[in-house]
Amino acid sequence: MLYLIVRALLIPLVRLIYRPVIEGRSNVPMRGPVILASNHLSFFDSIVIPLMAPRRVVFLTKAEYFQGRGLRGRLVRWFFTAIGSVPVQRGANRAAQASLDAALEVLTAGDAFGIYPEGTRSLDGRLYRGRTGVGWLALTARVPVVPVALKGTDRIQPVGNRLPRISRVTIRFGTPLHFGPEHGEATSAMDRRRATDEIVRAIGALSGQEYAASYNDPAKV
């Protein structure tokens, strides 16, 4: 119920202020488990996708977003709780696998799960090599993967800016990708890499971003 109230309140507001261009919403299955795999440019991405998608999308969200102080911290915590985001710790391999297991639970329940294959925000606008967690998830769950491309969210809240700016955004939902047994197994590193690369290529075809053949390391940008 809280989720429906949040959408009813925020969707008209977001449409009025940011005038989002939304393409391909019909590509997102309205029922059943599905993965939405998106590029990642801004904190705002995790707001615009759940609001503009035609169905509820669950993201794993950094635990830090649930631990903020002050009015802003409370608002951020309330929003992510309201839309059903799941807080996770980042870092060690064990934490990464726990995150994937939590994602698999979301899909097993028949829900839509959102993921950023790059792992973290791109600071220079390029599309970085995908982490193979998304490949593992696609090959394990055997559910459709909808590539998603966001444009303009980096102008709304550039890294380091506390307050959002007003700028038009575009969100494109691509044709679902399917990973059946012929695509290999999640236990194979090579199969996970191939599936991940196919997903990232589909995202890049929608976003038009320059591709960086390395992993995203913000410390080096």
N, CA and C of each residue as an Amber inpcrd file, in Angstrom:
protein
   663
   0.8210000  -1.2020000   0.0000000   0.0000000   0.0000000   0.0000000
   0.8630000   1.2630000   0.0000000   1.9010000   1.2750000   0.8600000
   2.7890000   2.4390000   0.9070000   3.4400000   2.6820000  -0.4450000
   3.8170000   1.5800000  -1.1290000   4.4220000   1.6960000  -2.4580000
   3.4750000   2.3940000  -3.4240000   2.2090000   2.0170000  -3.4110000
   1.2210000   2.6200000  -4.3210000   1.0210000   4.0980000  -3.9960000
   1.0400000   4.4300000  -2.7210000   0.8830000   5.8320000  -2.3160000
   2.0710000   6.6640000  -2.7990000   3.2770000   6.1100000  -2.6280000
   4.4790000   6.8210000  -3.0640000   4.4400000   7.0770000  -4.5670000
   4.0900000   6.0570000  -5.3420000   4.0030000   6.2280000  -6.8010000
   2.9500000   7.2660000  -7.1630000   1.8060000   7.2010000  -6.5170000
   0.7260000   8.1380000  -6.8300000   1.1280000   9.5800000  -6.5390000
   1.9560000   9.7620000  -5.5150000   2.3840000  11.1080000  -5.1480000
   3.5460000  11.6150000  -6.0070000   4.5140000  10.7310000  -6.2610000
   5.7580000  11.1800000  -6.8750000   5.7520000  11.1490000  -8.4010000
   5.0360000  10.2140000  -9.0160000   5.0630000  10.1310000 -10.4790000
   4.5850000  11.4230000 -11.1380000   3.4340000  11.9940000 -10.7400000
   3.0250000  13.2660000 -11.3560000   4.0410000  14.3810000 -11.1210000
   4.6630000  14.3830000  -9.9380000   5.6470000  15.4160000  -9.6150000
   6.8830000  15.2840000 -10.5000000   7.3870000  14.0640000 -10.6490000
   8.5610000  13.8300000 -11.4850000   8.2600000  14.1660000 -12.9450000
   7.0810000  13.7770000 -13.4170000   6.7140000  14.0840000 -14.8040000
   6.6140000  15.5850000 -15.0380000   6.1000000  16.3040000 -14.0610000
   5.9480000  17.7540000 -14.1910000   7.2990000  18.4630000 -14.1850000
   8.1820000  18.0640000 -13.2830000   9.4540000  18.7750000 -13.1130000
  10.4810000  18.3600000 -14.1590000  10.6190000  17.0510000 -14.3960000
  11.7130000  16.5670000 -15.2350000  11.2900000  16.1760000 -16.6480000
   9.9810000  16.1470000 -16.9110000   9.4520000  15.8610000 -18.2560000
  10.1730000  14.6670000 -18.8920000  10.1750000  13.5340000 -18.2340000
  10.9360000  12.3860000 -18.7470000  10.3900000  11.8670000 -20.0710000
  11.3110000  11.4820000 -20.9370000  10.9600000  10.7960000 -22.1800000
  11.0900000   9.3000000 -21.9000000  10.0080000   8.5720000 -22.0430000
   9.9950000   7.1440000 -21.7110000   9.7070000   6.3600000 -22.9790000
  10.5930000   5.4400000 -23.2950000  10.4510000   4.6410000 -24.5120000
  10.4960000   3.1520000 -24.1710000   9.6460000   2.3850000 -24.8250000
   9.7000000   0.9260000 -24.7180000   9.1360000   0.3360000 -23.4390000
   8.2410000   1.0390000 -22.7510000   7.6860000   0.4910000 -21.5060000
   7.0110000  -0.8590000 -21.7360000   6.4590000  -1.0450000 -22.9320000
   5.7650000  -2.2990000 -23.2270000   6.7260000  -3.4880000 -23.3060000
   8.0310000  -3.2230000 -23.3420000   9.0130000  -4.3120000 -23.3550000
   9.1790000  -4.9660000 -21.9870000   8.6700000  -4.3130000 -20.9500000
   8.7880000  -4.8600000 -19.5970000   7.5820000  -5.7580000 -19.3270000
   7.7880000  -7.0660000 -19.1250000   6.6600000  -7.9530000 -18.8120000
   5.9420000  -7.4780000 -17.5580000   4.6130000  -7.4600000 -17.6180000
   3.8410000  -6.9720000 -16.4880000   3.7060000  -8.0030000 -15.3670000
   3.9790000  -9.2550000 -15.6820000   3.8990000 -10.3060000 -14.6650000
   5.1120000 -11.2210000 -14.7690000   5.4170000 -11.8430000 -13.6510000
   6.4960000 -12.8120000 -13.6290000   7.8540000 -12.1860000 -13.3820000
   8.8320000 -13.0120000 -13.0390000  10.1640000 -12.5010000 -12.7230000
  10.8630000 -11.9290000 -13.9510000  11.5730000 -10.8410000 -13.7670000
  12.3170000 -10.2040000 -14.8490000  13.4510000  -9.3840000 -14.2400000
  14.5760000  -9.3190000 -14.9480000  15.7160000  -8.4980000 -14.5390000
  15.7470000  -7.2480000 -15.3950000  15.8390000  -6.0790000 -14.7810000
  16.0540000  -4.8270000 -15.4960000  17.5020000  -4.4260000 -15.2690000
  18.3120000  -4.4780000 -16.3300000  19.7430000  -4.1910000 -16.2280000
  20.0220000  -2.8430000 -16.8770000  20.5300000  -1.9020000 -16.1080000
  20.6520000  -0.5150000 -16.5780000  22.0760000   0.0230000 -16.4640000
  22.3690000   1.0230000 -17.3100000  23.5740000   1.8190000 -17.0800000
  23.3790000   2.6360000 -15.8180000  24.4500000   3.2380000 -15.3240000
  24.3710000   3.9030000 -14.0150000  25.1570000   5.2060000 -14.0610000
  24.4240000   6.3220000 -13.9820000  25.0430000   7.6380000 -14.0970000
  24.8830000   8.4970000 -12.8550000  23.8940000   8.1830000 -12.0250000
  23.5720000   9.0880000 -10.9260000  22.8110000   8.3570000  -9.8290000
  22.8670000   8.9110000  -8.6350000  22.0150000   8.4490000  -7.5360000
  20.5510000   8.4640000  -7.9580000  20.1920000   9.4050000  -8.8050000
  18.8050000   9.5830000  -9.2290000  18.2970000   8.3900000 -10.0400000
  19.2080000   7.5720000 -10.6010000  18.7980000   6.4090000 -11.3960000
  17.8840000   5.4790000 -10.6000000  18.2140000   5.2880000  -9.3310000
  17.4530000   4.3670000  -8.4870000  16.1160000   4.9490000  -8.0530000
  15.8620000   6.1890000  -8.4410000  14.5660000   6.8110000  -8.2130000
  13.7360000   6.7840000  -9.4890000  14.3670000   7.1530000 -10.6010000
  13.6120000   7.2810000 -11.8430000  13.1660000   5.9360000 -12.4010000
  13.9850000   4.8850000 -12.2720000  13.5780000   3.5750000 -12.8020000
  12.3620000   3.0270000 -12.0570000  12.3720000   2.9580000 -10.7160000
  11.1790000   2.4520000 -10.0240000   9.9230000   3.2740000 -10.2920000
  10.0810000   4.5830000 -10.5080000   8.9100000   5.4230000 -10.7310000
   8.3940000   5.3430000 -12.1570000   9.2830000   5.1970000 -13.1310000
   8.8720000   5.2320000 -14.5270000   8.6220000   3.8500000 -15.1250000
   9.0740000   2.7890000 -14.4740000   8.7970000   1.4400000 -14.9570000
   7.3080000   1.1490000 -14.7780000   6.7420000   0.2710000 -15.6150000
   5.3080000  -0.0020000 -15.5200000   4.9200000  -0.9240000 -14.3670000
   5.9080000  -1.4120000 -13.6230000   5.6220000  -2.2850000 -12.4900000
   6.6720000  -2.0590000 -11.4120000   6.4340000  -2.6010000 -10.2600000
   7.3720000  -2.4430000  -9.1520000   8.7070000  -3.0900000  -9.4820000
   9.7890000  -2.3740000  -9.2160000  11.1400000  -2.8740000  -9.4500000
  11.9080000  -2.7980000  -8.1380000  12.4620000  -3.9130000  -7.7090000
  13.2160000  -3.9730000  -6.4610000  14.7060000  -3.8410000  -6.7660000
  15.3640000  -2.9190000  -6.0870000  16.8060000  -2.7520000  -6.2010000
  17.4620000  -3.1320000  -4.8810000  18.6620000  -3.6720000  -4.9760000
  19.5130000  -3.7700000  -3.7960000  20.2030000  -2.4260000  -3.6500000
  20.0990000  -1.8290000  -2.4890000  20.5710000  -0.4670000  -2.2750000
  21.6290000  -0.4380000  -1.1840000  22.6470000   0.3730000  -1.3930000
  23.7120000   0.4780000  -0.3970000  23.1300000   0.7480000   0.9900000
  23.6140000   0.0220000   1.9660000  23.1020000   0.1640000   3.3300000
  23.2630000   1.5990000   3.8320000  24.2460000   2.3170000   3.2970000
  24.4910000   3.6890000   3.7380000  23.2830000   4.5940000   3.4890000
  22.5010000   4.2670000   2.4460000  21.3270000   5.0890000   2.1570000
  20.2470000   4.9500000   3.2220000  20.3400000   3.9040000   4.0230000
  19.3740000   3.7000000   5.0940000  19.9020000   4.2060000   6.4260000
  21.0940000   4.7830000   6.4140000  21.7330000   5.1710000   7.6610000
  21.9970000   6.6660000   7.7620000  21.4680000   7.4410000   6.7900000
  21.7090000   8.8790000   6.7800000  21.0410000   9.5860000   7.9440000
  21.5950000  10.7390000   8.2980000  21.0630000  11.5270000   9.4080000
  20.4040000  12.7960000   8.8870000  19.6850000  13.4480000   9.7690000
  19.0350000  14.6890000   9.3990000  17.8060000  14.4550000   8.5340000
  17.2140000  15.5570000   8.0840000  15.9940000  15.4740000   7.2840000
  16.2330000  14.7400000   5.9780000  17.3380000  15.0580000   5.2960000
  17.6250000  14.3870000   4.0240000  17.8020000  12.8930000   4.2330000
  18.5230000  12.5060000   5.2720000  18.7380000  11.0970000   5.5460000
  17.4350000  10.3630000   5.8080000  16.5400000  10.9950000   6.5470000
  15.2530000  10.3680000   6.8430000  14.4070000  10.2340000   5.5860000
  14.4260000  11.2660000   4.7370000  13.6490000  11.2100000   3.5000000
  14.1680000  10.1170000   2.5670000  15.4950000  10.0210000   2.4520000
  16.0850000   8.9910000   1.5970000  15.7290000   7.6090000   2.1270000
  15.8530000   7.4140000   3.4280000  15.5340000   6.1220000   4.0350000
  14.0490000   5.7820000   3.8350000  13.1900000   6.7600000   4.0240000
  11.7470000   6.5340000   3.8510000  11.4340000   6.1590000   2.4140000
  12.0580000   6.8490000   1.4500000  11.7480000   6.5660000   0.0510000
  12.1640000   5.1550000  -0.3320000  13.3890000   4.7700000  -0.0270000
  13.8660000   3.4530000  -0.4230000  13.1210000   2.3390000   0.3140000
  12.7140000   2.6050000   1.5430000  11.8960000   1.6260000   2.2550000
  10.5280000   1.4920000   1.5980000   9.9640000   2.6290000   1.1940000
   8.6290000   2.6350000   0.6000000   8.5750000   1.8830000  -0.7140000
   9.6430000   1.9640000  -1.5160000   9.6040000   1.2970000  -2.8210000
  10.1330000  -0.1370000  -2.7440000  10.4620000  -0.5820000  -1.5260000
  10.8350000  -1.9770000  -1.3450000  12.2830000  -2.2960000  -1.5980000
  13.1610000  -1.2990000  -1.6140000  14.5860000  -1.5620000  -1.8120000
  15.1420000  -2.3740000  -0.6500000  16.1180000  -3.2090000  -0.9610000
  16.7150000  -4.0820000   0.0420000  18.1170000  -3.5790000   0.3640000
  18.3930000  -3.1950000   1.6220000  19.7370000  -2.7100000   1.9690000
  20.7570000  -3.8310000   1.9830000  21.9360000  -3.5680000   1.4050000
  23.0040000  -4.5660000   1.3860000  24.3310000  -3.8870000   1.6980000
  25.2300000  -4.6650000   2.2640000  26.5880000  -4.1960000   2.4990000
  27.4100000  -4.4370000   1.2440000  28.2930000  -3.5050000   0.9220000
  29.1750000  -3.6550000  -0.2300000  30.5570000  -4.0860000   0.2330000
  31.3140000  -4.7080000  -0.7010000  32.7100000  -4.9540000  -0.3720000
  33.1900000  -6.3530000  -0.6740000  33.2400000  -7.2000000   0.3210000
  33.8770000  -8.5050000   0.2020000  33.1090000  -9.4340000  -0.7300000
  33.8060000 -10.4900000  -1.1900000  33.1780000 -11.4680000  -2.0730000
  31.9750000 -12.1230000  -1.4160000  32.0830000 -12.3750000  -0.1170000
  30.9680000 -12.9960000   0.5920000  29.7470000 -12.0870000   0.5560000
  29.9530000 -10.7740000   0.7030000  28.8520000  -9.8160000   0.6410000
  28.2600000  -9.7620000  -0.7580000  29.1200000  -9.8780000  -1.7770000
  28.6450000  -9.8550000  -3.1600000  27.7520000 -11.0550000  -3.4430000
  28.1450000 -12.2410000  -2.9970000  27.3290000 -13.4290000  -3.2090000
  26.0300000 -13.3430000  -2.4220000  26.0910000 -12.7780000  -1.2240000
  24.8700000 -12.5980000  -0.4320000  23.9000000 -11.6810000  -1.1560000
  24.4330000 -10.6640000  -1.8380000  23.5820000  -9.7520000  -2.6010000
  22.9100000 -10.4890000  -3.7560000  23.6680000 -11.3280000  -4.4540000
  23.1050000 -12.0940000  -5.5620000  22.0540000 -13.0780000  -5.0580000
  22.2900000 -13.6830000  -3.9120000  21.3050000 -14.5940000  -3.3350000
  20.0180000 -13.8430000  -2.9930000  20.1610000 -12.6080000  -2.4870000
  18.9800000 -11.7990000  -2.1810000  18.2320000 -11.4390000  -3.4600000
  18.9800000 -11.1500000  -4.5280000  18.3580000 -10.8500000  -5.8170000
  17.5950000 -12.0560000  -6.3480000  18.1780000 -13.2360000  -6.1760000
  17.5290000 -14.4570000  -6.6420000  16.2250000 -14.6940000  -5.8850000
  16.1930000 -14.3480000  -4.6180000  14.9640000 -14.4740000  -3.8370000
  13.8720000 -13.5650000  -4.3920000  14.2560000 -12.3600000  -4.8080000
  13.2840000 -11.4270000  -5.4000000  12.6770000 -12.0360000  -6.6650000
  13.5330000 -12.6130000  -7.5070000  13.0620000 -13.2090000  -8.7560000
  12.2340000 -14.4670000  -8.4880000  12.6400000 -15.2670000  -7.5310000
  11.8930000 -16.4710000  -7.1920000  10.4830000 -16.1360000  -6.7230000
  10.3440000 -14.9640000  -6.1030000   9.0230000 -14.5060000  -5.6520000
   8.1750000 -13.9700000  -6.8060000   8.7630000 -13.9170000  -8.0260000
   8.0040000 -13.4670000  -9.1930000   8.0540000 -11.9750000  -9.4330000
   9.0130000 -11.2800000  -8.8040000   9.0860000  -9.8260000  -8.9110000
  10.1320000  -9.3780000  -9.9280000  10.1290000  -8.0770000 -10.1960000
  11.1200000  -7.4710000 -11.0890000  12.2960000  -6.9930000 -10.2540000
  13.5080000  -7.2820000 -10.7420000  14.7170000  -6.9180000 -10.0120000
  15.5730000  -6.0010000 -10.8730000  16.0260000  -4.8790000 -10.3040000
  16.8720000  -3.9330000 -11.0190000  18.3210000  -4.0560000 -10.6100000
  19.2290000  -3.9710000 -11.6000000  20.6520000  -4.1340000 -11.3170000
  21.4680000  -3.2570000 -12.2530000  22.6100000  -2.7820000 -11.7730000
  23.5560000  -2.0060000 -12.5750000  24.7840000  -2.8790000 -12.8330000
  24.9220000  -3.4360000 -14.0210000  26.0550000  -4.3310000 -14.2890000
  27.4150000  -3.6820000 -14.0700000  27.5230000  -2.3500000 -14.2520000
  28.8090000  -1.6770000 -14.0480000  29.2300000  -1.6920000 -12.5810000
  28.2750000  -1.8580000 -11.6890000  28.5760000  -1.9410000 -10.2700000
  28.4680000  -0.6200000  -9.5380000  28.9200000   0.4510000 -10.1630000
  28.8560000   1.7630000  -9.5420000  28.7060000   2.8170000 -10.6230000
  28.4520000   4.0470000 -10.2180000  28.1750000   5.1130000 -11.1750000
  29.3770000   5.4420000 -12.0560000  29.0860000   5.7190000 -13.3110000
  30.1260000   6.1900000 -14.2280000  30.3250000   7.6850000 -14.0190000
  31.5490000   8.0740000 -13.7240000  31.8300000   9.4880000 -13.4660000
  32.1850000  10.2630000 -14.7330000  32.5040000   9.5400000 -15.8130000
  32.8860000  10.2320000 -17.0480000  31.9040000   9.9980000 -18.1950000
  30.7760000   9.3500000 -17.9040000  29.7440000   9.1710000 -18.9170000
  29.9260000   7.9620000 -19.8050000  31.0490000   7.2410000 -19.6750000
  31.2600000   6.0530000 -20.4940000  30.5500000   4.8510000 -19.8730000
  30.2950000   3.8480000 -20.7040000  29.7020000   2.5980000 -20.2380000
  30.8230000   1.6000000 -19.9880000  30.9300000   1.1420000 -18.7490000
  32.0520000   0.2870000 -18.3700000  31.7170000  -1.2030000 -18.4610000
  32.7600000  -1.9980000 -18.4660000  32.6200000  -3.4460000 -18.5300000
  31.7550000  -3.9410000 -17.3770000  30.8720000  -4.8810000 -17.6690000
  29.9530000  -5.3650000 -16.6510000  30.5830000  -6.3630000 -15.7050000
  30.2100000  -6.2880000 -14.4470000  30.5660000  -7.3150000 -13.4730000
  29.7020000  -8.5370000 -13.7470000  30.2530000  -9.7180000 -13.5840000
  29.5580000 -10.9120000 -14.0420000  28.4380000 -11.3830000 -13.1170000
  28.1480000 -10.6300000 -12.0740000  27.0200000 -10.9830000 -11.2210000
  25.7130000 -11.0220000 -11.9950000  25.5430000 -10.0850000 -12.9340000
  24.3090000 -10.0640000 -13.7220000  24.2330000 -11.2900000 -14.6280000
  25.3720000 -11.7470000 -15.1380000  25.4030000 -12.9690000 -15.9350000
  25.0430000 -14.1780000 -15.1000000  25.5850000 -14.2410000 -13.8760000
  25.2560000 -15.3390000 -12.9700000  23.7660000 -15.3680000 -12.7000000
  23.1860000 -14.1950000 -12.4530000  21.7640000 -14.1130000 -12.1310000
  20.9070000 -14.5410000 -13.3200000  21.2740000 -14.0790000 -14.5260000
  20.5060000 -14.4190000 -15.7250000  20.5600000 -15.9210000 -16.0080000
  21.7340000 -16.5140000 -15.8390000  21.8930000 -17.9360000 -16.1310000
  21.3330000 -18.8300000 -15.0280000  21.2690000 -18.3200000 -13.8170000
  20.7060000 -19.0860000 -12.7070000  19.1850000 -19.0380000 -12.7080000
  18.6370000 -17.8310000 -12.8600000  17.1840000 -17.6560000 -12.7770000
  16.4720000 -18.0080000 -14.0710000  17.1760000 -17.8820000 -15.2300000
  16.5730000 -18.1560000 -16.5350000  15.3090000 -17.3160000 -16.7430000
  15.4120000 -16.0340000 -16.4250000  14.2780000 -15.1250000 -16.6070000
  14.6580000 -14.0750000 -17.6520000  13.6830000 -13.3850000 -18.2450000
  14.0110000 -12.3410000 -19.2240000  14.8570000 -11.2360000 -18.5930000
  15.7600000 -10.6860000 -19.4010000  16.5830000  -9.5450000 -18.9790000
  16.2490000  -8.3740000 -19.8990000  15.6870000  -7.3100000 -19.3390000
  15.3540000  -6.1290000 -20.1190000  16.4850000  -5.1120000 -19.9740000
  17.2200000  -4.7970000 -21.0630000  18.2390000  -3.7520000 -20.9720000
  17.5810000  -2.3840000 -20.8420000  18.1660000  -1.5400000 -20.0150000
  17.6140000  -0.2050000 -19.7650000  18.7140000   0.8270000 -19.9600000
  18.3700000   1.9290000 -20.6340000  19.3400000   3.0130000 -20.8350000
  18.7820000   4.3050000 -20.2710000  19.5700000   4.9520000 -19.4410000
  19.2180000   6.2540000 -18.8800000  20.1120000   7.3220000 -19.4940000
  19.5190000   8.4550000 -19.8090000  20.2820000   9.5990000 -20.3090000
  19.8160000  10.8410000 -19.5690000  20.7690000  11.6530000 -19.1210000
  20.4370000  12.9200000 -18.4910000  20.3740000  12.9040000 -16.9890000
  20.3710000  11.7260000 -16.3610000  20.2910000  11.7070000 -14.9010000
  21.5610000  12.2480000 -14.2540000  22.6820000  12.1760000 -14.9740000
  23.9250000  12.7310000 -14.4380000  23.8620000  14.2420000 -14.3310000
  23.0010000  14.8760000 -15.1310000  22.8550000  16.3340000 -15.0460000
  21.9260000  16.7410000 -13.9080000  21.0820000  15.8120000 -13.4770000
  20.1710000  16.1310000 -12.3770000  20.9130000  16.1910000 -11.0570000
  21.7380000  15.1960000 -10.8270000  22.4990000  15.1850000  -9.5810000
  23.9170000  14.6910000  -9.8340000  24.7830000  15.5970000 -10.3290000
  26.1750000  15.2080000 -10.5340000  26.8040000  14.7550000  -9.2210000
  27.7880000  13.8850000  -9.3400000  28.4810000  13.4010000  -8.1500000
  29.0460000  14.5870000  -7.3670000  28.7550000  14.6300000  -6.0730000
  29.2370000  15.7130000  -5.2270000  28.1890000  16.7670000  -4.9430000
  27.1020000  16.8060000  -5.7390000  26.0260000  17.7680000  -5.5120000
  24.9940000  17.1780000  -4.5640000  24.6620000  17.9110000  -3.5340000
  23.7040000  17.4190000  -2.5490000  22.2690000  17.6260000  -3.0140000
  22.0180000  18.7020000  -3.7500000  20.6580000  19.0120000  -4.1730000
  20.4860000  18.7420000  -5.6630000  19.3510000  18.1650000  -6.0680000
  19.1220000  17.8700000  -7.4820000  18.8650000  19.1300000  -8.2930000
  19.2320000  19.0670000  -9.5670000  18.9380000  20.1370000 -10.5040000
  17.7750000  19.7100000 -11.3890000  17.2680000  20.6460000 -12.1570000
  16.1790000  20.3260000 -13.0790000  16.7640000  20.1340000 -14.4700000
  16.5510000  18.9360000 -15.0280000  17.0510000  18.6170000 -16.3580000
  16.2150000  17.4700000 -16.9020000  15.9490000  17.4910000 -18.1890000
  15.1240000  16.4520000 -18.7900000  15.8970000  15.1380000 -18.8710000
  15.2050000  14.0320000 -18.6440000  15.8340000  12.7230000 -18.6890000
  15.1130000  11.8290000 -19.6990000  15.8450000  10.8410000 -20.1830000
  15.2840000   9.8360000 -21.0800000  15.5430000   8.4630000 -20.4900000
  14.5360000   7.6130000 -20.5370000  14.6960000   6.2300000 -20.0940000
  14.1480000   5.3200000 -21.1850000  15.0040000   4.3860000 -21.6220000
  14.6330000   3.4660000 -22.6950000  14.6600000   2.0320000 -22.1720000
  13.5630000   1.3140000 -22.3740000  13.4750000  -0.0980000 -22.0360000
  13.6080000  -0.8910000 -23.3310000  14.6210000  -1.7320000 -23.4140000
  14.8880000  -2.4670000 -24.6440000  14.1550000  -3.7960000 -24.7270000
  14.3370000  -4.4600000 -25.8430000  13.7370000  -5.7700000 -26.0660000
  14.3490000  -6.7880000 -25.1010000  13.5190000  -7.5980000 -24.4550000
  14.0490000  -8.5760000 -23.4870000  15.0370000  -9.5560000 -24.1180000
  16.0690000  -9.8790000 -23.3650000  17.0290000 -10.9050000 -23.7330000
  16.6880000 -12.1750000 -22.9620000  16.9350000 -13.3250000 -23.5840000
  16.6230000 -14.5890000 -22.9320000  17.8770000 -15.4630000 -22.8980000
  18.1130000 -16.0890000 -21.7570000  19.3040000 -16.9080000 -21.5570000
  18.8800000 -18.3180000 -21.1520000  18.6670000 -19.1540000 -22.1520000
  18.2790000 -20.5310000 -21.9160000  19.4880000 -21.4280000 -21.7200000
  19.2640000 -22.7360000 -21.6250000  20.3560000 -23.6930000 -21.4230000
  21.4310000 -23.6100000 -22.4990000  21.0550000 -23.1780000 -23.7110000
  22.0370000 -23.0890000 -24.7930000  23.0720000 -21.9850000 -24.5440000
  22.8100000 -21.1210000 -23.5800000  23.7560000 -20.0470000 -23.2490000
  24.7600000 -20.4630000 -22.1730000  24.6440000 -21.6950000 -21.7160000
  25.6160000 -22.1720000 -20.7380000  25.0740000 -22.1890000 -19.3250000
  25.9940000 -22.3220000 -18.3920000  25.6400000 -22.4790000 -16.9900000
  26.2740000 -21.3880000 -16.1340000  25.6060000 -21.0710000 -15.0440000
  26.0990000 -20.0410000 -14.1390000  27.3990000 -20.4510000 -13.4620000
  27.6820000 -21.7480000 -13.4120000  28.9050000 -22.2180000 -12.7680000
  30.1410000 -21.9930000 -13.6300000  29.9410000 -21.6440000 -14.9020000
  31.0610000 -21.4240000 -15.8180000  31.4040000 -19.9420000 -15.8940000
  32.6470000 -19.5950000 -15.5530000  33.0840000 -18.2020000 -15.6220000
  32.9790000 -17.6680000 -17.0430000  33.2870000 -18.5060000 -18.0310000
  33.2180000 -18.0810000 -19.4280000  31.7740000 -17.7930000 -19.8450000
  30.8400000 -18.6230000 -19.4080000  29.4300000 -18.4120000 -19.7490000
  28.8880000 -17.1640000 -19.0540000  29.2990000 -16.9570000 -17.8080000
  28.8740000 -15.7470000 -17.0950000  29.3810000 -14.5020000 -17.8020000
  30.6260000 -14.5440000 -18.2850000  31.2020000 -13.4040000 -18.9920000
  30.4650000 -13.1450000 -20.3030000  30.1840000 -14.2040000 -21.0510000
  29.4810000 -14.0240000 -22.3180000  28.0900000 -13.4150000 -22.1110000
  27.3670000 -13.9330000 -21.1140000  26.0260000 -13.4050000 -20.8450000
  26.0900000 -11.9480000 -20.4070000  27.0550000 -11.6420000 -19.5450000
  27.2160000 -10.2570000 -19.0810000  27.5380000  -9.3220000 -20.2300000
  28.4660000  -9.7260000 -21.0920000  28.8460000  -8.8810000 -22.2230000
  27.6700000  -8.6460000 -23.1680000  26.8380000  -9.6700000 -23.3660000
  25.6670000  -9.4980000 -24.2310000  24.6960000  -8.4800000 -23.6400000
  24.5040000  -8.5390000 -22.3320000  23.6140000  -7.5920000 -21.6630000
  24.1540000  -6.1710000 -21.7590000  25.4440000  -6.0000000 -21.5080000
  26.0460000  -4.6620000 -21.5560000  26.0230000  -4.1040000 -22.9760000
  26.2500000  -4.9560000 -23.9840000  26.1650000  -4.4890000 -25.3730000
  24.7630000  -3.9760000 -25.6900000  23.7500000  -4.6690000 -25.1750000
  22.3720000  -4.2350000 -25.4070000  22.0930000  -2.8940000 -24.7320000
  22.6390000  -2.7040000 -23.5390000  22.4930000  -1.4120000 -22.8550000
  23.1670000  -0.3120000 -23.6680000  24.3820000  -0.5890000 -24.1570000
  25.1220000   0.3960000 -24.9360000  24.4210000   0.7580000 -26.2280000
  23.7600000  -0.2160000 -26.8700000  23.0320000   0.0630000 -28.1060000
  21.8790000   1.0330000 -27.8490000  21.3150000   0.9800000 -26.6460000
  20.2180000   1.8800000 -26.2930000  20.7230000   3.2470000 -25.8530000
  21.8350000   3.2630000 -25.1220000  22.3170000   4.5210000 -24.5300000
  23.2040000   5.3240000 -25.4600000  23.8940000   4.6430000 -26.3940000
  24.8210000   5.3330000 -27.2760000  26.1000000   5.7790000 -26.5920000
  26.3710000   5.2590000 -25.3990000  27.5790000   5.6510000 -24.6740000
  28.8300000   5.0510000 -25.2900000  29.9310000   5.7480000 -25.1240000
  31.2310000   5.1800000 -25.4750000  31.5200000   4.0370000 -24.5210000
  32.0320000   2.9310000 -25.0550000  32.3000000   1.7630000 -24.2190000
  33.7310000   1.7750000 -23.7220000  33.8980000   1.5360000 -22.4320000
  35.2190000   1.3980000 -21.8260000  35.4190000  -0.0790000 -21.5210000
  36.4740000  -0.6710000 -22.0450000  36.6850000  -2.1110000 -21.9110000
  37.2780000  -2.5060000 -20.5680000  37.2360000  -1.5950000 -19.6030000
  37.7690000  -1.8800000 -18.2680000  36.6370000  -1.7680000 -17.2540000
  36.9020000  -2.2930000 -16.0560000  35.9200000  -2.1460000 -14.9850000
  35.9220000  -0.6990000 -14.4890000  34.7880000  -0.2940000 -13.9670000
  34.6400000   1.0630000 -13.4720000  35.3590000   1.2030000 -12.1220000
  36.3590000   2.0510000 -12.0850000  37.0860000   2.3330000 -10.8610000
  37.0750000   3.8420000 -10.6640000  36.0800000   4.3700000  -9.9000000
  35.9580000   5.8190000  -9.7410000  37.2160000   6.5050000  -9.2320000
  38.0360000   5.7570000  -8.4800000  39.2550000   6.3650000  -7.9360000
  40.2360000   6.7440000  -9.0260000  40.1330000   6.1020000 -10.2180000
  41.0620000   6.3800000 -11.2910000  40.5240000   7.3890000 -12.2920000
  39.2290000   7.7540000 -12.1700000  38.6190000   8.6810000 -13.1340000
  38.9290000  10.1040000 -12.7110000
